[in-house]
């Protein structure tokens, strides 16, 4: 094993993409520097700004929450309890323990408490792809909490691997709209919608996991039981095999897209109007959340039960 | 094995991407239809037009030559004999035998006869990547033959796999200029330069090989000994593994790029001037061919020895 490039101490990781090895202390320093660099480069947050972090209990969102607090941001957590048995119980406990240990604010929104149904049931009744239903529901509920509690920015734990796989998927399908909107900082497009930022885009999932382990941050290692055989996994495998042969490929590909490729795709601004049922901003007459909930036999106007701790 | 979708006869191939199986006769018909479709869609050739086919002796260029003749085009071959030992001897013989059997015209241009050096030597003396040197030299010599013999269009055997791998490579590096110019029909940009067309872009290498075998077309199966570990091979592997999981991926990716993605990349037209040495169109003061040949200690103005048969 190579020695740490900073202090020549024993290394815990050897990053092929940047050809650098780090000891525990200097890896943590490196990790935080990468987060700070992404925040600065894409103008995600002002110094010490308040931000709502979407936390699932997995390694990425937990590492993100910790990193934002460590960098001095007022980072509060929002956890949506999907009610998927032990998986969700474990996820929620991890978020609650982290908040208690770090004295951070955490909002928990439980699907069962609010709607009397869990995510499996909602997915089953809508007869749609689970990741897509779950994403729509979580994004909608997050926006409600943002409005209730007065946040301006939401941060999510999407990492280098997630973004590279998404980019490849969008390119394979030539999804021009998605390509134009794939950026680590999406400004608010409506007074009721927050800006969305992804501060982990410079770091891979191996690195977020190591960061958690080294800092003693608890996380749930299990994959979501509803997300089987997602095509994004095929893209990740593929990119990893390229990265193996040509280290640095992911970063060159993704950052090259953001620096140069993306400007080629023009984002046609869409007009947002109020949903005919709930009044939230949408491009359709009735927003996707309301339509999904109606299909699932749930009143979309049910007031979400948010616990604050 | 499934039965032929046309005649229910015994099938020789099952194409997952289009979910169709074909017998020998109907596969050949399908193959020619795909070539005709590409020619029509990208307006490559007028009916019965004269075209110069760059033939290496490999499966792609031999299948292309045969297909163009079968579709009624006046397709003449041009083979550049690189002088790489048995590999080149075999390649040349295959082209010569095909021309003799089909009564087609073939031009052979031998590097040894013209310059007294073979491709290995030229590559070694220029200290450049072999595929890049070889490509430059062949393209230049092809243009000379085109001018001498009065052709307007050159066809090459690039297939679906080649083009998909090239597209992925150009995207991974965000080569905007290359992206703008990756198209199966590049019109002439100068009175001395031919249009360039790629009629095999709808067909994969498995299909070109099968076409040759079924029609009894001889080809050299060996890879060029100078082209080891080309990165395009890594991209091909990667795309093949995706295609395996999601049949039709290659076609959706490539045709989607041509139909929609490519328009996003603007090709900045470059001004062509005459090379200070040879007078051929170039963007530089002295063209790359002349510079390479000078570096290899060869007079770039040497008159090429073209044999016609």
Interface residues (C-beta under 8 A of the other chain):
Chain A: X171 X172 X173 X174 X176 X231 X234 X235 X237 X238 X241 X242 X245 X246 X249 X252 X253 X256 X257 X259 X260 X261 X264 X265 X266
Chain B: X171 X172 X173 X174 X176 X231 X234 X235 X237 X238 X241 X242 X245 X246 X249 X252 X253 X256 X257 X259 X260 X261 X264 X265 X266
